[in-house]
């Protein structure tokens, strides 16, 4: 049921553009393509109550990241450090790269 086309990948730096965490910046920990969602570091935090599992261990309240829809995220270009739209380009050798539409530079990691 994936309807959204995503240009986001794991370890990308993104900014939340709408919702309760608007303006927050974080790194993508995981992309869930089935639901068009991503888990972003320290964004969309929720509390989960955990029962005590043994007699001597007490219960606790855990805080963890919940998935956020990818339409609410925008990639931050590592070259111009601005959020912007992303495009795909095919190079002469046939490889596909993502590029920033505002500065024209490649987003892929230099290795």
N, C-alpha and C positions, 0 to 999 in steps of 0.2 A: 504494500500500500504506500510505497514511497512516492510522493508526488513532487517534493521539492528537489531541485537539482542543487547539489552542494559543491562548493569549491573549498570547503573547510576540511582540514586534515588534523590528525593528532599533532600536538606540540605547536600549533599555530597560536599566535597572540591575537586575541579578539577583544572587542568592546561590546558591551550589552547596549543596544540602542533603544529598547523599550521595556517596560515592566518595572517591577519593584527594585531591581538592581541596575536601573539605567545609569550609564556612565562608568560602571565598574569594568575593570580590565583584568583579564586572566588568560591562562594558558589552557588549551583544550587537552583534557586528560583522555577522553574517549569519545568517539562518534558512533551513535546508534542509528544506522541508516534505515532500519526497519520502521522506526517511528519519527524519522527526520529530526532527531534531537542530538544534543551534545552535552557532555558533562564538562563544565569549566571550573578550574581551580578557584575555590573560595567564592563562588557565585551561586545563588539560589540555594542557600543553606537551609536544611530542614532538620528538625529534631526527631529522633527515633528513641522510643523507650524500650529498654532491654530488661527482661525479667532476670531475676537471679537464677543461676543454673545449678548451684550447689548450696548446701546448707550454710557454709561460711562465706560465700561470695554474695555481695549485695547487688541489687539492680542498679542500673545507671541510665543516664540520658546521653545518647550519642548525637553529635552533630555531623552531618555529611552533606555532600553536594547532591542535588537532585538534577535530573536532566532538564535542559532548557531548549526550546524549539530553535532550530538553526536560522529561522527567519528573523529572530530577535538578536542575532549576532552579526557583527561586521568585522572583517579581517583588518588588522593593522599592518600596513606595509612596513617591512623592516628597513627599507631604503629612505622613504620620505617621512616615516613615522606618523602618517595620517591614516584615518580610516577611509576606505573608498571601495569602489566597485572592482571586481576581479574579472579578468578575462582569461581565455585559454588561447595559446598560440602553438602552432606546430613548426618546429625548427627544420632546417635543411636536412638534418640526419634522421628526421622522422619522429623525434621525441616530442612529447607534449609538455609544455610548461605553463604555469599560472603566472600572470603578470598584473601589475597594478595599472589601472586605466588612467590614473591621474599623472603618474610620473613615467610610466612605460617600462619600468624596471622589472626584472624577474623576481618572483617571490621565493622560488625554490632555493634550498640551502646550497651554498657553495661548498663543494667537497673536492 
